[in-house]
Amino acid sequence: LASLNLMKFRNEDGTFNVDDFTHAVDIVFLAQEILVGFSSYPTEEITANANRFRQLGLGYANLGALLMSDGLPYDSDAGRNVAAAITALMTGRAYRTSAEVAGAIGPYEHYSENRDPHNHVMRKHRDAAYAIEGEMCADTELLAAARRAWDEAVEIGDRNGYRNAQATVL
């Protein structure tokens, strides 16, 4: 598990620093992927499952602080759409990285038997990124990056598979 502090990616003008955030997601996710094989787990069964499916848990912290610093109510359509765009960007980039790693060293052990349902879920996530209401997400660069991340994650994943059955957790 790892969390990124969203306040570290807030620009002075209130926009979200997409480039720094995606870079952080890429690096932290890759580090998590490397650590799976070197980690110790409480039981042999958990160890075997972790190695077979390579579940990771990238997340974020300080969503409320980020929204409040921009004057967005936490429980508002605008706040939910910003949260959706950030979540979609983080998860899309994580799965994009997972697909790139799968292209280099192979997908998770049970990917072949789960390929169709896994890829179906990836396409549903991509579709959900396009369902985020653009007019309710003032940061158009953030929303565009989230959609682009999912387009790339699906395209690369269709070609390579995915190294991780799970990438994020919130």
C-alpha positions in Angstrom: 0.0 0.0 0.0 1.1 3.5 -0.8 -0.6 6.9 -0.7 0.2 10.1 -2.6 -0.5 13.4 -0.8 -2.7 15.3 -3.3 -1.9 18.7 -1.8 1.7 18.2 -3.1 0.2 18.4 -6.6 -1.8 21.5 -6.2 -0.5 24.5 -8.2 -0.7 28.0 -6.8 -3.4 28.9 -9.3 -5.6 26.0 -7.9 -5.0 23.7 -10.9 -3.7 20.2 -10.4 -0.2 19.4 -11.5 -0.9 16.6 -13.9 2.7 16.0 -15.0 4.1 15.7 -11.5 1.2 13.5 -10.4 1.5 11.1 -13.3 5.3 10.9 -12.8 4.7 10.1 -9.1 2.1 7.5 -9.9 4.4 5.9 -12.5 7.4 5.7 -10.1 5.5 4.6 -6.9 3.5 2.0 -8.8 6.7 0.6 -10.4 8.4 0.5 -7.0 5.4 -1.4 -5.6 5.5 -3.9 -8.4 9.2 -4.5 -7.8 8.5 -5.0 -4.1 5.9 -7.7 -4.5 8.4 -10.4 -5.1 10.6 -9.3 -2.2 7.9 -8.8 0.4 7.1 -11.0 3.3 3.5 -11.9 4.1 1.9 -13.3 7.3 1.0 -16.7 5.7 2.2 -18.9 2.9 -1.2 -18.7 1.3 -1.1 -14.9 1.2 2.4 -15.0 -0.2 1.3 -17.4 -3.0 -1.7 -15.3 -3.8 0.3 -12.1 -3.9 2.8 -13.7 -6.3 0.0 -15.2 -8.5 -2.0 -12.0 -8.8 0.4 -9.2 -7.8 -2.3 -7.0 -6.3 -1.1 -3.5 -5.4 -2.7 -0.7 -3.5 -1.8 2.7 -4.7 -4.0 5.4 -3.3 -4.1 9.1 -2.2 -4.6 11.2 0.8 -5.9 14.8 1.5 -8.7 14.8 -1.1 -10.8 16.9 1.3 -8.0 19.4 1.8 -7.4 19.7 -1.9 -11.1 20.4 -2.6 -11.5 22.8 0.3 -8.4 24.8 -0.8 -10.2 25.3 -4.1 -13.4 26.3 -2.4 -15.2 23.1 -3.5 -17.6 21.5 -1.1 -16.6 17.9 -0.4 -20.2 16.7 -1.0 -20.9 18.5 -4.3 -21.1 17.5 -7.9 -18.0 19.7 -8.7 -16.1 18.0 -5.8 -17.1 14.5 -6.9 -16.1 15.2 -10.5 -12.6 16.5 -9.5 -12.2 13.4 -7.2 -13.4 11.2 -10.1 -10.9 12.8 -12.5 -8.0 12.4 -10.0 -8.9 8.8 -9.3 -9.3 8.0 -12.9 -5.9 9.5 -13.7 -4.2 7.6 -10.9 -5.8 4.3 -11.7 -5.4 4.7 -15.5 -1.7 5.5 -15.2 -1.2 2.6 -12.8 -2.8 0.1 -15.2 -0.9 1.6 -18.1 2.3 1.0 -16.2 1.1 -2.5 -15.3 0.5 -3.2 -19.0 3.9 -1.9 -20.0 5.6 -4.1 -17.4 3.6 -7.1 -18.6 5.0 -6.4 -22.1 8.5 -6.6 -20.7 8.2 -9.5 -18.3 4.7 -11.0 -18.7 1.3 -10.6 -17.1 0.3 -11.9 -13.7 0.3 -15.7 -13.5 -3.5 -16.2 -13.8 -4.1 -13.4 -16.4 -4.7 -15.8 -19.3 -7.7 -17.4 -17.6 -9.0 -14.0 -16.5 -8.1 -12.0 -19.7 -11.7 -11.4 -21.0 -13.2 -10.3 -17.7 -10.1 -8.3 -16.7 -10.0 -6.4 -20.0 -13.8 -5.9 -19.8 -13.4 -4.2 -16.4 -10.6 -2.0 -17.9 -12.9 -0.9 -20.7 -15.6 -0.1 -18.2 -13.1 2.1 -16.3 -12.2 3.8 -19.5 -15.9 4.4 -20.3 -16.4 5.8 -16.7 -13.6 8.3 -17.3 -15.5 9.6 -20.3 -18.7 9.8 -18.2 -17.2 12.3 -15.8 -19.1 15.5 -16.4 -16.6 17.9 -18.1 -18.6 21.0 -17.2 -18.4 20.1 -13.5 -14.6 19.6 -13.6 -13.1 23.0 -14.1 -9.6 21.6 -14.6 -9.9 20.5 -18.2 -6.3 19.3 -18.4 -6.8 17.0 -15.5 -9.9 15.4 -17.1 -8.2 15.1 -20.5 -5.2 13.4 -18.9 -7.5 10.9 -17.0 -9.2 10.0 -20.3 -5.9 9.7 -22.1 -4.5 7.5 -19.3 -7.4 5.1 -19.7 -7.2 5.0 -23.5 -3.5 4.1 -23.2 -4.1 1.6 -20.4 -6.7 -0.3 -22.5 -4.7 -0.1 -25.7 -1.5 -1.4 -24.1 -3.3 -3.9 -21.9 -5.1 -5.4 -24.9 -1.7 -6.0 -26.5 0.4 -7.0 -23.5 -2.0 -8.0 -20.7 -1.5 -6.6 -17.2 1.2 -7.4 -14.6 -1.2 -6.7 -11.8 -4.7 -8.0 -11.1 -5.3 -5.0 -8.8 -3.5 -1.6 -9.0 -5.2 0.8 -6.6 -7.2 0.9 -3.4 -9.2 3.7 -1.8 
